[in-house]
Amino acid sequence: MTPAAALAPTAVPPTAAAPVALRTAHADDADAIHALIVDHLAEGHLLPRERDEIAVHAHRFVVATTGGGTTGSGIVACAELAPLSRDVSEVRSLVVCDDARALGVGHHVIDELVERASTAGFEKLCAFTHAPAYFVRFGFSIVPHVWLPEKILADCRTCEYFRRCGQYAMLRELRRSPQTCVPLAALHG
């Protein structure tokens, strides 16, 4: 085994003996999150992410872990809650490893992001996806891209696939409780 291979994070298949737990990612998880994203780029449903960008915004990621959930090890799913404006946040880089897909891990990750977005005071949560039916199950609706000008300004207009990406814009209105709101600065970084 090469030294690099010895340091590379490995996914631990979830089982009944190793239940999946959700937690906020840390900068030390960046390699594992990046590897999970890279491993699933060939499916054609994700945009590439830079490892350094993931490390900077690690606190915005939710990760699902097995095997005790130690930093970087056992990550079987991830997704980022990325603020686009004061009112709109986005689900980005939702990835579930193949072994965990039938266990409802993605469902738990989405539920957690919805809760975090609501608590942070966002009014809308969006996602851009090639699989709209998956998000419809969680209360998202397909909307025209122009309904999310925050996304267009933040990312789309500089993307090589602008105006020809083939992704569906998904939107979910959020209900929030003023008693549970946290400052938006907690998510911005």
Rosetta blueprint (number, residue, H / E / L):
1 M L
2 T L
3 P H
4 A H
5 A H
6 A H
7 L H
8 A L
9 P L
10 T L
11 A L
12 V L
13 P L
14 P L
15 T L
16 A L
17 A L
18 A L
19 P L
20 V L
21 A E
22 L E
23 R E
24 T E
25 A L
26 H L
27 A H
28 D H
29 D H
30 A H
31 D H
32 A H
33 I H
34 H H
35 A H
36 L H
37 I H
38 V H
39 D H
40 H H
41 L H
42 A H
43 E H
44 G L
45 H L
46 L L
47 L L
48 P L
49 R L
50 E L
51 R H
52 D H
53 E H
54 I H
55 A H
56 V H
57 H L
58 A H
59 H H
60 R H
61 F E
62 V E
63 V E
64 A E
65 T E
66 T L
67 G L
68 G L
69 G L
70 T L
71 T L
72 G L
73 S L
74 G L
75 I E
76 V E
77 A E
78 C E
79 A E
80 E E
81 L E
82 A E
83 P E
84 L L
85 S L
86 R L
87 D L
88 V E
89 S E
90 E E
91 V E
92 R E
93 S E
94 L E
95 V E
96 V E
97 C L
98 D H
99 D H
100 A H
101 R H
102 A H
103 L H
104 G L
105 V H
106 G H
107 H H
108 H H
109 V H
110 I H
111 D H
112 E H
113 L H
114 V H
115 E H
116 R H
117 A H
118 S H
119 T H
120 A L
121 G L
122 F L
123 E L
124 K E
125 L E
126 C E
127 A E
128 F E
129 T E
130 H L
131 A L
132 P H
133 A H
134 Y H
135 F H
136 V H
137 R L
138 F L
139 G L
140 F L
141 S E
142 I E
143 V E
144 P L
145 H H
146 V H
147 W H
148 L L
149 P H
150 E H
151 K H
152 I H
153 L H
154 A H
155 D L
156 C H
157 R H
158 T H
159 C L
160 E L
161 Y L
162 F L
163 R L
164 R L
165 C L
166 G L
167 Q L
168 Y E
169 A E
170 M E
171 L E
172 R E
173 E E
174 L L
175 R L
176 R L
177 S L
178 P H
179 Q H
180 T H
181 C L
182 V L
183 P L
184 L H
185 A H
186 A H
187 L L
188 H L
189 G L
